[in-house]
Amino acid sequence: MKEDTRKYLRELATASTIGFQVVFAIFIGLFIGVWLDTVFDTGHKLALVFLLLGVAAGFLNYFRFARRQQEEESRDSKK
């Protein structure tokens, strides 16, 4: 297999997992918040806080991925 094809497939696999990472971060945050709400009987306050933390964590993962891709593209264009 050509090196360009391998690189393309590797980038495609990485890009397809980033969506799952964002969704899982949100659901994990929500799950922890709901569980803590049941433990401490706080209504839905902790669920909302941890949902927002999950959203922030998911988009931080996406931002890191995008920055890494941009650095790789600029490195490849310099060669």
N, C-alpha and C positions, 0 to 999 in steps of 0.2 A: 504494500500500500504506500502511496506517495506521502511524503511528509506534510504537504498542504492538506491532503484529505484527512490525515490523522489529527492535525491541528483543528480543522473544521469540526470533526466529530467530537473532539474533546471539549471545544467551546460550546457546541450544541448540548452536550450532556450537562455541562456546568450551568448553562443558561436555563435548562429545563428544571433543574433542581432548585433554582432560586425562588421560583413561585411557591414550591412546597415549603421552603424555609420560611417565607413570609407568612403563609397560612398557618403553619404549625406554631410559629411564635405567637401569633394572635390567639389561637385556640388554647395553647398552654397557659398563657396569661389569663385568659377568661376562666379556664378550669381552676387554676389556683385561686383566683378571686372568688369564684362561687363557693369553692370548698372552704375558704377562710370565712366567708359570710355565714355559712352554716355552722361553723365551729364557734364563731364569736357572736352570732345573731345580730349582725350589723345591717340588715336589709340588703341592699345591692350596692353599697358604697365601695366595698373592697373589690367587687367584681368590676366595677367601672374603672377603678384605679389600675387594677392589673390588666384589664383590657387595653387601656391606653399604653401601659408599659409594654404589652405584647406588640401593639402596633408600632411603637417606637423601636423595639428590638427588631421587628421584621424589616422595617425600612432602613435601619442601620445595616442589616445584612445586605440588603439590596444596594445601598450606597457603597459599601465596601466592594461588592462585586463589580459595580459599574466603574469605580475608580481603578480597580485592578485591571479590568479589561482595557480601560483607556491608557494605562501605563504600558501594557503589553503592546497595544497598537502603536503607540509613539515610539517604543523601543524597536519594533519591527520596521517602522517606516525609516528609522535612522540607518538601518543596515543596508 
